[in-house]
Amino acid sequence: MPSGIVIPICVCLFIISEILEYKLVPEGGYTVQDAAPAKPGFLIHTGQVIIIVIAIVLMNKFRGFFIADAHHNISIFHSKRGEWVQALQNYDIVVKNNPGFIMAHYFMGNVFNDRWSQNREFHPEWHDKEPSIDPERAIRKYEDVWSLAPNYVQTHHQAGLVFLKWGEMERAKGDMEKSRELWMKAIEQFEKYHAIDPIFAPNYHRMAWVYVQLGDMKKAEETYFRHIYTSDKLIHNDGSERTFLSQQLGREVGPQFCADIHDGHYHSLAWEDWGGRRKEEYAETYVNLGNLRFLTNDFSGAEKYYSKALEMVPDYINALKNLAIVFGKVGREAESVSVWNRLRLLNPQDPDVQRVFNRQK
């Protein structure tokens, strides 16, 4: 029960008890001659006792909510200082006093995500049932969030990050099979995030990164274009996401996970409410598309996407650098030098710019 309604409920109970007494006692009260009947008096006092007990229980519950709020802020203080054990101790107090406090479970998951201990240890004070590592604990806390709020959107992205990092950890150990399994779980969580919020750029970028690690460049490219699909407007009445991808890639693509999120009945966002503020994000996606083409020596395709990024953000440093490199690769030296000169005007202290011009001395 939210703490904000406990006091009003107690006040209402008090008023009800007064009304009961008023209704059951005769007008003018009892006289000595006609002594009060035993039964109504008993009912009145019994009802008042019950109401008082309920009020005390609710007030005690409110006290727990207050304690939880205080320790939640103490936990955040320790988290910001990297004092993970103290943060977890205080979060445990929070969830004991207010088990339905969703953010406490979410932040506990984030603490394990940030702490990232790979030592398998048993900590019953952190609700371990068996020796665990922090990635496992983080996922368990996010699952606690989902039990309370299945669509708490950011937990899906955070869980995806846990599986992504965990996959990297297993790859470093040489276990590629486990790594692949974890990365596919990361994709699943990122897709769940996409089903709720289709315009969050890092979600697409991290999905694409996973596909690159798995060697699936086509899926990585599709993922970037899924982000581009939202760049003009969120709701497309002139074709599905799958149709858009097929047109952009020049090949038929398979069904997309939760592609119907772009149907109008899911939301009423107008592009102008948010799209203009996100040009840098779409420009970054075009740069990533250019990088994919560059990796496959498709320099013409790379130039195309770097140029599209610059159409959105004309002074985008990374796009300019990569375009200058492409021009150099294909022998267009004059154009390459022109772009590097532009970069020197924009950011003369950039290490790459200084390295290029130092070589020319």
C-alpha positions in Angstrom: 0.0 0.0 0.0 1.5 3.4 -0.9 2.6 5.3 2.2 0.7 8.4 1.0 -2.7 6.9 1.7 -2.1 5.3 5.1 -2.8 8.5 7.1 -6.0 9.3 5.1 -7.2 5.8 5.8 -6.5 6.2 9.6 -8.4 9.5 9.6 -11.3 7.8 7.8 -11.3 5.0 10.4 -11.4 7.5 13.2 -14.4 9.3 11.6 -16.2 6.0 11.1 -15.7 5.2 14.8 -17.2 8.6 15.7 -20.1 8.0 13.4 -20.7 4.6 14.9 -20.8 6.0 18.4 -23.1 8.9 17.3 -25.5 6.5 15.5 -25.8 4.0 18.3 -26.1 6.4 21.3 -29.7 7.9 21.7 -30.1 11.6 21.1 -29.4 13.4 24.3 -27.3 10.5 25.6 -28.3 8.0 28.3 -29.9 9.0 31.6 -29.4 7.4 34.9 -33.1 6.3 34.9 -32.8 4.4 31.6 -29.3 3.0 31.9 -27.5 2.3 28.7 -28.3 -1.1 27.3 -25.3 -3.5 27.6 -25.4 -4.7 24.0 -25.0 -1.4 22.1 -22.3 -0.3 24.5 -20.4 -3.5 24.0 -20.7 -3.2 20.2 -19.5 0.4 20.3 -16.4 -0.4 22.3 -15.6 -3.5 20.4 -15.8 -1.6 17.1 -13.6 1.1 18.5 -11.0 -1.3 19.7 -11.0 -3.0 16.2 -10.6 0.3 14.5 -7.8 1.4 16.8 -6.0 -1.9 16.2 -6.3 -1.5 12.4 -5.1 2.1 12.7 -2.1 1.1 14.7 -1.2 -1.6 12.2 -1.5 0.9 9.3 0.6 3.5 11.2 3.3 0.8 11.9 3.2 0.0 8.2 3.6 3.7 7.4 6.6 3.8 9.8 8.2 1.0 7.7 7.6 3.0 4.5 9.3 6.0 6.1 12.3 3.9 7.2 12.5 2.4 3.7 12.5 5.8 2.0 15.3 7.0 4.3 17.5 3.9 3.7 16.8 4.1 0.0 18.5 7.5 -0.1 21.4 6.2 2.1 21.8 3.4 -0.4 22.1 5.7 -3.3 24.7 7.7 -1.4 26.9 4.6 -0.9 26.3 3.5 -4.5 27.6 6.7 -5.9 30.8 6.3 -3.8 31.3 2.7 -5.0 30.6 1.4 -1.4 28.8 -1.6 -2.6 28.5 -3.6 0.6 27.0 -0.6 2.5 24.7 0.1 -0.4 23.4 -3.5 -0.4 23.0 -3.5 3.4 20.7 -0.5 3.2 18.8 -1.7 0.2 18.1 -4.9 2.2 16.5 -2.7 4.9 14.4 -1.0 2.2 12.9 -4.2 0.8 12.3 -5.7 4.2 10.3 -2.6 5.2 8.6 -2.1 1.8 8.8 -5.3 -0.4 6.8 -3.5 -3.1 9.4 -0.7 -3.6 10.2 -1.5 -7.2 13.2 0.9 -7.5 15.0 -0.7 -4.6 15.0 -4.1 -6.3 16.1 -2.4 -9.6 18.9 -0.5 -7.9 20.1 -3.6 -6.1 20.4 -5.3 -9.5 22.4 -2.2 -10.7 24.7 -2.5 -7.8 25.6 -6.1 -8.7 25.9 -5.0 -12.3 28.4 -2.3 -11.4 30.3 -4.3 -8.7 30.6 -7.3 -11.1 32.5 -9.7 -8.8 33.3 -12.9 -10.6 34.1 -14.8 -7.4 31.5 -17.4 -6.7 30.6 -16.9 -3.0 27.7 -17.6 -0.7 26.1 -14.4 0.8 22.7 -15.3 2.4 22.4 -11.6 3.4 22.0 -10.9 -0.3 19.4 -13.6 -0.6 21.7 -16.2 -2.2 20.3 -19.7 -2.2 23.7 -21.1 -3.3 27.1 -19.7 -4.1 26.7 -17.1 -6.8 28.5 -14.5 -8.9 27.3 -10.9 -9.3 25.9 -11.3 -12.9 23.5 -14.0 -11.5 22.5 -11.9 -8.5 21.8 -8.9 -10.8 19.5 -11.0 -13.0 17.7 -12.3 -9.9 17.0 -8.8 -8.7 15.7 -7.7 -12.2 13.4 -10.8 -12.0 12.1 -9.5 -8.7 11.3 -6.2 -10.5 9.5 -8.1 -13.3 7.4 -10.0 -10.7 6.1 -6.6 -9.5 6.2 -4.6 -12.8 6.7 -6.8 -15.9 7.0 -3.7 -18.2 9.5 -1.8 -16.1 11.4 -1.0 -19.3 14.9 -0.1 -18.2 15.4 -3.4 -16.4 15.2 -5.1 -19.8 18.1 -3.0 -21.1 20.1 -3.5 -17.9 19.5 -7.2 -18.0 20.7 -7.2 -21.6 23.9 -5.4 -20.5 24.5 -8.0 -17.8 24.2 -10.8 -20.4 26.4 -8.8 -22.8 29.2 -8.3 -20.3 28.8 -11.9 -19.0 29.2 -13.2 -22.6 32.4 -11.1 -22.9 33.6 -12.6 -19.6 33.0 -16.2 -20.9 34.7 -15.4 -24.2 37.8 -14.3 -22.4 37.8 -17.7 -20.7 37.6 -19.4 -24.1 34.1 -20.7 -23.7 32.5 -19.5 -26.9 29.4 -21.8 -26.6 28.5 -20.2 -23.2 29.3 -16.8 -24.6 27.0 -17.2 -27.5 24.2 -18.5 -25.2 24.5 -15.4 -23.0 24.7 -13.0 -26.0 21.4 -14.5 -27.4 19.9 -13.8 -23.9 21.1 -10.3 -24.2 19.4 -9.9 -27.6 16.2 -11.3 -26.1 16.2 -8.6 -23.3 17.1 -5.8 -25.7 14.2 -6.9 -27.9 11.9 -6.8 -25.0 13.0 -3.2 -24.3 12.4 -2.4 -28.0 8.8 -3.7 -27.7 8.1 -1.0 -25.1 10.4 1.9 -26.2 11.4 1.7 -29.9 13.4 5.0 -30.0 16.2 4.3 -27.5 19.3 4.4 -29.6 21.8 2.5 -27.3 19.4 -0.5 -27.4 19.9 -0.8 -31.2 23.6 -0.1 -31.0 24.2 -2.8 -28.4 22.1 -5.4 -30.2 24.1 -4.7 -33.4 27.4 -5.0 -31.4 26.3 -8.5 -30.2 25.5 -9.5 -33.8 29.0 -8.3 -34.9 30.6 -10.4 -32.1 28.6 -13.4 -33.4 29.9 -12.7 -36.9 26.4 -11.9 -38.2 27.0 -8.7 -40.1 23.6 -8.9 -41.9 21.7 -8.9 -38.7 23.8 -6.1 -37.4 23.0 -4.0 -40.4 19.3 -4.9 -40.1 19.4 -3.7 -36.5 20.9 -0.3 -37.4 18.2 0.2 -40.1 15.5 -0.7 -37.5 16.7 2.4 -35.7 16.8 4.5 -38.9 13.2 3.3 -39.5 12.1 5.6 -36.6 14.2 8.7 -37.8 11.5 10.4 -39.9 8.4 9.3 -37.9 7.6 6.7 -35.4 4.4 5.5 -37.1 4.7 4.4 -40.7 1.4 4.1 -42.6 3.2 3.5 -45.9 4.8 0.1 -45.1 5.9 -2.2 -42.3 9.3 -2.2 -40.7 10.1 -5.4 -42.6 9.2 -3.8 -45.9 11.4 -0.8 -45.1 14.4 -3.0 -44.2 14.0 -4.9 -47.4 14.0 -1.7 -49.5 17.0 -0.3 -47.8 19.1 -3.4 -47.8 18.1 -4.6 -51.3 17.2 -8.1 -50.0 14.3 -9.8 -48.4 14.6 -9.9 -44.6 12.8 -12.1 -42.2 10.0 -11.1 -39.7 11.2 -8.7 -37.1 10.8 -9.2 -33.4 7.8 -7.1 -32.2 7.8 -5.1 -35.4 4.1 -4.2 -34.8 5.2 -1.8 -32.1 5.1 0.9 -34.8 1.4 0.5 -35.3 -0.5 3.6 -34.4 -2.7 2.1 -31.7 0.4 1.5 -29.4 1.2 5.2 -28.9 0.4 8.7 -30.0 3.8 10.3 -30.3 4.3 12.9 -32.9 7.8 12.8 -34.4 8.3 16.6 -33.9 7.9 16.1 -30.2 11.2 14.1 -29.9 12.8 13.4 -33.3 14.6 16.7 -33.7 16.4 16.3 -30.4 17.7 12.9 -31.5 19.5 13.8 -34.7 22.9 13.0 -33.1 21.7 9.5 -32.3 20.6 8.8 -35.8 23.8 10.3 -37.1 25.8 7.8 -34.9 23.7 5.0 -36.3 24.6 6.0 -39.9 28.3 6.2 -38.9 28.0 2.6 -37.5 26.4 1.5 -40.8 29.3 3.1 -42.6 31.8 1.3 -40.4 30.2 -2.0 -41.3 30.6 -1.3 -45.0 34.2 -0.1 -44.3 35.0 -3.5 -42.6 33.9 -5.3 -45.8 35.9 -2.9 -48.0 32.7 -1.4 -49.4 34.2 2.1 -49.5 31.4 3.5 -51.7 28.8 2.3 -49.2 30.8 3.6 -46.3 31.0 7.1 -48.0 27.2 7.0 -48.5 26.4 6.4 -44.8 29.1 8.8 -43.5 27.6 11.5 -45.7 24.1 10.7 -44.5 25.4 11.2 -40.9 26.8 14.6 -41.9 23.5 15.6 -43.5 22.0 15.2 -40.0 24.9 16.7 -38.0 27.2 18.7 -40.3 30.1 19.0 -37.8 30.0 15.4 -36.6 33.7 14.7 -35.9 33.7 10.9 -36.1 31.8 11.0 -39.5 34.2 13.6 -40.9 37.3 11.5 -39.7 35.9 8.3 -41.2 35.0 10.1 -44.5 38.5 11.5 -44.7 40.0 8.0 -44.3 37.6 6.6 -47.0 38.7 9.3 -49.4 42.4 8.5 -48.7 41.7 4.7 -49.2 40.2 5.3 -52.7 42.9 7.8 -53.8 40.8 11.0 -53.5 43.6 12.7 -51.7 42.5 16.3 -52.3 39.1 15.6 -50.8 40.7 13.8 -47.9 43.0 16.8 -47.2 40.0 19.1 -47.4 38.1 17.2 -44.8 41.1 17.0 -42.5 41.6 20.8 -42.8 37.9 21.2 -41.9 38.5 19.0 -38.9 41.5 21.1 -37.8 39.3 24.2 -37.8 36.6 22.4 -35.8 38.9 20.7 -33.2 42.7 21.5 -33.6 43.5 19.6 -30.4 42.0 16.3 -31.7 44.8 13.6 -31.4 44.0 12.1 -34.9 44.0 15.6 -36.5 47.4 16.4 -34.9 48.8 13.0 -36.0 47.8 13.6 -39.6 49.3 17.1 -39.8 52.4 16.1 -37.9 53.0 13.5 -40.6 52.8 16.1 -43.3 55.6 18.3 -41.8 
